[in-house]
Amino acid sequence: MNIHVLGVPMDLGSGRRGVDMGPSAIRIAGVSECLKDLGNKVTDDGDIDIKNMEEIRVGDLKARYLKEITRASRIIAQKVERIMSHDNFPLILGGDHSIAIGTVSGVASFAKKKRKKIGVLWVDAHGDINTPATSPSGNIHGMPLAALLGLAPPELSSIGGEFRKVEPGNVALVGIRSLDEGEKKFLKREGVHVYTMSDIDRQGIHRVMKKALSKITDGTDYVHVSFDLDAVDPTIAPGVGTPVKGGLDYREAHLVMEFIADSEVMTSLEIVEANPILDEHNTSAQFAVELVQSAFGKKIL
């Protein structure tokens, strides 16, 4: 496979600094070398340029740094669409989860031009389906799914074109354990498939992943995987933007990616929210690389 790596050093959508160093940390952990060892050709396109908090204004406190996040998201979408148009696989390194607005919009725009549909697997502790009206913080990393479903500000929802980027029935959230009240209402109303940690505890990750994959592949042609490292328990990945206790354990996280690899449906992938400032000896970035390897087919035997 021809894999194109793109770094997005974004921390404007997060409430904590340091996540902008995530792409560098994952590179230092050897993501390109590990993918090459699996027989892939890897090209690193470097990082897109994003302004620092110190040089721009916050703007609307209900959607902080909206202007710069919108600009960056347009660039991400264009680059992802271009990568896919050359029959290459986009691997996007974050950065906070607001980058998914650009990533998924790029995938959706590419698919729309071919009159095809996409599915999205969203592995996360959080729903990320807040809007400025429901967000307690105004941090846009809690709004990307809302933007992709056409619920968020038009500046974000219109990136890549004036259309809903993915149908709610083709979105599956896995590993959820922290939802705001507004998010609960949106998820139920829109019909997004949600698999919480309670579901995983009761049913097992195998059954949950089978269900999730059936939803995101139902009538779709491309599948994007968005993996937020805070889906994993903080004891395994301590260096994340918004840690929440009780997440996926080591093997559950790998099984998510192994299921994806075995299904052979993934056409794009992003890993987000690695924060080296909060990490211990780059442990979280190293784990991110392990997960990427599993997603691309690395096996024990």
N, C-alpha and C positions, 0 to 999 in steps of 0.2 A: 504494500500500500504506500502511496505517496502522501505523507503527512506534512502539512504546513502548520508550524507553530506560530501563534501570534500572542504577544503579551499585551495586557491591558492594565497598566499600573494605576488603577482607579481606587481612590479612597474617599471621593466626594460624596458617594452615596451612603457611606457608613458613619456611624457616630464615634468611631475610634480610629485613631491614626495608626499607620503601619501596614495596613493591608495592601497599600500600593507597592510594597516590596515583595509581595507574593510571587509575581512572575520570576523575579530574580532568584528567590529562594528555591523555587521548583526547578529552575534551570541548574542551579548549583547542586541540587540533589541528583542531577544526571538524567533528566527526562529524555532528552534527545538520544543519548548514548544507549539508554535502556530500550528505547523503541527500535533503534538500529539493530540491537542484539536480537530482536525478534524478527528481523528480516525486512524491516520497513526502510524506505527511503525518507529521510527527514530533512526538511528545509525550515530554518528558523527565520521568520520575517521580522524579528525584532519587536520592539514595542511601539504602540501608537503614542503620540505626544499628547499629554494631558496636563492642563494647568494646575498648579498647586493652590491649596486653599488660601494661602497668603496673598496671592496675586489677583483674586477675583472676589466678587461679592456673593454673600449667601443668597440674596434675593428673597423670594417667598419662603417664610419659615415653615410653611406647610409642605413645601417641596424644595428642600434645600439644594442649592447649586444646580437648579434645573437647567439653566442656559448652557452651562459647560457640559453637563451630562448628556444633554440633547445633542450638542455638537459632536462629542466623542462617540455617541451611539450611532450617529449617521456614518461616521468614518468606519466603525467596526462593521456595520451592516454592509457597506460597500466592499470592504476587504473580504468578508466572509463569502459574499455572493461571487466575487471574483475568483476566490480560491476554488469554490465548488464548480464554477463554470469551466475551470481547467481540469476537471475530474480529479481534484485533490481533496484530501480530508482535512477540514479545519479543526485544529486543537487549540483552544483558546485558554490562556492562563490569566486568572484574575489575581488581584483586584477584587473589589466587592461585587455583590450579586447584581448590582444595577447594570453591569455590563451585559447581562443576558438580554436586555432590551435590544441592544445592537446585534448580538450574536443570532438570536432567534429570528429577528426581523430580516437579517441577511439570508438565513436559510429559507425563510418563508417567501421572500421575494424571488429567490432563485427557483423555488418550487412552483410558485404562481406562474412564472413565465413559461414553465413547462406544463401548466395546467394540472399540477399535482398537489397533493396535500401532505402536511407534516404532522407527526406526533411528537410529544415532548414528555420525557421522563425527568421529573424534578425531584432530586434526592436532597432533602433539606429538613432541618428541625422546624423551620418556619414556613408559613404559607406564602409569604411575599405577594399577597394579593390585596394589600392596603391601597387606598387612594389618599390624596391630600386631605380629603374630608374625614377619613377614618384613622389615619396614621397618628399614633400617640407622639411620635418623634419628628415627623417630617423628613426622615431619612429615606432616600429613594431606593436604597437597597432592599427595602421592604415593599416595593411597589412594582417590580418588573413583570410579574405574572399578570397583574392588573393591566399594565400597559399593553401586554401582548394580547389580552382578551378584549381590548378596546375600552377599558373602564377608567384608565388613568388620564392625565392631562393630554390634550390633543398633540402637544409637542412630542410626546413620547409614543403615543399610539399610532401616529402617522409615519413614523420612521420606516423606511422601506416601502411605503405606499399606504394609501387610505383603505385598508382592509384589516379584518381581524386576522392576526398572524397564525393562530391555531384555534381549532374548535375545542371548546371545553371538554367534550366527550373524548377527545384524543389527548388529554393531559392527565397524567398520573403523578400524584405526589406521594413519595415514599419516605418514611422516617419522621413524620410530623409529630411534634410534641409541644409546640408553643404557638397558639393562635390568638390574635386579638379578636374582640367581639365583632368588629366590622368584617374581618376576614371570614369568620364562621358563616356570616350571613351571605357573603358573596359566593363562597364555595358551595353552599347548599343551593343557592338560587341559580348559579351558572351550571351546576351539574358536573363539576370537576371531580375526578376520582381521587379520593384521599385515603391513604393507608397510614394510619398512625402507628406509633411504637406499641400501643396496646394491641393493635391488629397483628403486628409482628410477633408480639409475645404470645398471643393466643393461637395464631395460625401457623407461625413459622415463616421465615424469610422466603423459603422455597415457594409456598403457596401464594404469598403476597406478590412475589415477582412474576409468577405465572399470570396472575390476574392483571397486574399492571401492564405487562407486555402485551396482553391480549387487547387492552384498551387503546394503547398508543399505536398499535399496528393495524387497528380495524379501519380499513379503507384508506390507509396512508401509504405514501411512497418513500418518505424520508423520516428518519427518527433522530431527534436531537436529545442528547443527554446533558443535563445541567446538574453538576454535583457540587453542592455546598459542603465544605469540610465540617461545618458545624452539625451535619447530620450524624457524625460519628461522636461517640462519647468523648468528653474532654480528657479522660484518662489516657486515651489513645492519640488524640489530636488536640493538644492544649492550645496551640497557637492559631486560634480562629477569632473572627471578628465578634461573634455573639454566641459564646458557649452556653449550652444548656445540658444539664445532667440527664443521664438516662438514654443516651443515644445508641446507635448501632455499635455492636462490638466489633472486634477485629475481623472475625470470620464472616459476620453478617455483611459488613461493608464489602469485603472481597467477593462474597457470593452475589451481591447485587451486580458487580461488574462482570463476574464470570457468567451470569445469566445473560447479560447483554452480549458478551462475546459469543456465547454459544448460539444465540438467536440470529446473529449475523445481520441485524437490522440497523445498527447504529451508523449514521452518516456524518455526525458531527458531535463534538464533545467539548465541554468547558469544565474547568476545575476552578472554584472560586473561594474567597475568604481566608486564604492562608495569610497569617499575620506573624511575621518573624519576630516582632517586638514582644509578643506574648508567648512565643514558642520556647522550647527547651532543646537547644543544640540542633535546630532545624528538623526536629522529629516530625512535625506535621507535614512539611514539604516532602520529606522522604516518604512518608506514608502516602501522600498524594501521588508520588511517582509509582509506588507499588500498585495503587488503584488503577492508574492509567495502564500499567502493564497488564493487569488482569482484564481490563476492558478490551485490550488488543490481543488477548488470547494466551497470555502466559499461563502455563499449567504446572502443577506440582510434578506430574509424570507425563 
